[in-house]
């Protein structure tokens, strides 16, 4: 991920690359789309840096045995200060 400050001092995400580490062949991610939340700060934090947040939406398909589980919606989010949060799909 590469960020840069804009003219208003907001850390914007300029480049983001999603790699598949520790590949799990039974899981597939497709129809990945991004959306952005306008600049803001961390709530209830002394860190006053302003940053945008990128929301990752898409579809997941996981095969476990003979069953296939699927999910469609928000997969995770990453903000301009480098914090990533993924959703939990359960076990």
C-alpha positions in Angstrom: 0.0 0.0 0.0 1.2 3.5 -0.8 -0.3 6.6 0.7 0.1 10.3 0.1 -1.1 13.4 1.7 -3.5 15.5 -0.3 -3.6 19.3 -0.2 -5.8 19.2 2.9 -3.4 16.9 4.8 -5.5 13.7 4.4 -3.6 10.5 4.0 -5.1 9.0 0.8 -4.5 5.5 -0.5 -2.8 5.8 -3.8 -1.9 2.2 -4.5 -3.0 -1.1 -2.9 -2.0 -4.6 -3.9 -3.8 -7.7 -2.5 -1.6 -10.8 -2.5 -2.7 -14.4 -1.8 -0.3 -15.5 1.0 -0.5 -19.0 2.5 -2.8 -20.0 -0.4 -5.8 -22.1 0.4 -7.1 -23.7 -2.8 -10.5 -24.3 -1.4 -11.1 -20.6 -0.9 -11.9 -18.3 -3.9 -12.4 -14.5 -3.8 -14.1 -12.9 -6.8 -15.9 -9.8 -7.9 -13.8 -7.6 -5.7 -14.8 -4.0 -5.5 -13.6 -1.1 -3.5 -15.3 1.9 -2.0 -13.9 4.8 0.0 -15.0 6.5 3.2 -14.1 10.2 3.3 -11.2 11.5 5.4 -11.5 11.3 9.2 -9.6 10.5 12.3 -9.6 7.5 14.7 -12.4 7.9 17.1 -11.5 8.2 20.8 -7.8 8.4 19.9 -5.0 10.9 20.6 -3.8 10.2 17.0 -5.1 13.2 15.0 -3.9 12.1 11.6 -6.6 12.4 9.0 -7.0 9.5 6.6 -9.4 7.9 4.2 -10.6 4.3 4.5 -11.0 1.8 1.7 -13.7 -0.8 2.0 -13.2 -4.1 0.2 -16.4 -5.8 -1.0 -16.7 -9.0 -2.8 -17.7 -12.7 -2.8 -16.0 -15.6 -1.1 -16.5 -19.2 -1.8 -15.0 -22.0 0.5 -15.2 -25.7 0.0 -15.2 -27.9 3.1 -15.6 -31.5 2.2 -18.6 -31.9 0.0 -20.1 -28.6 1.2 -19.6 -25.2 -0.3 -20.1 -22.0 1.8 -20.4 -18.6 0.2 -20.4 -15.1 1.4 -21.2 -11.8 -0.4 -20.5 -8.4 1.2 -17.8 -6.5 3.0 -14.6 -8.6 3.3 -12.4 -6.0 5.0 -11.2 -2.5 5.2 -7.8 -0.7 5.2 -7.1 2.8 6.2 -4.6 5.4 5.2 -2.4 4.8 8.2 -2.0 1.1 7.3 -4.4 -0.6 9.6 -6.3 -3.6 8.1 -9.4 -5.2 9.5 -10.9 -8.3 8.0 -14.3 -9.7 8.7 -14.8 -12.9 10.6 -16.8 -15.6 8.8 -16.8 -18.0 11.7 -15.6 -21.6 11.7 
